[in-house]
Amino acid sequence: MNVEVIKNEKNSAEIRVDNLTIAEILRIYLNRNGVQFAAWRREHPSKPLVFKIESSGKIVKKEVSEAVEMIKKDCNKILSLLKK
């Protein structure tokens, strides 16, 4: 998976991602955590998508880090259930 940071400011970021599944899961978790705006767009299916995140309170990098940790935790829960 390729990730390229296009814009990185305190309260907003734009990231180019080539994996739609990862972008959609991250969007859902970010919106669930209450970021001001989290969405992605793609000009064409053959091109990578651009993911835009805006936060009114926390630093965007921290918001993304927290969302990724929540995703990991949920994945581990699923794995532990499957091992039983």
Summary of the structure (lengths in Angstrom):
residues: 84
radius of gyration: 13.8
end to end distance: 30.8
largest distance: 44.0
contacts: 215
relative contact order: 0.20
helix: 44%
strand: 27%
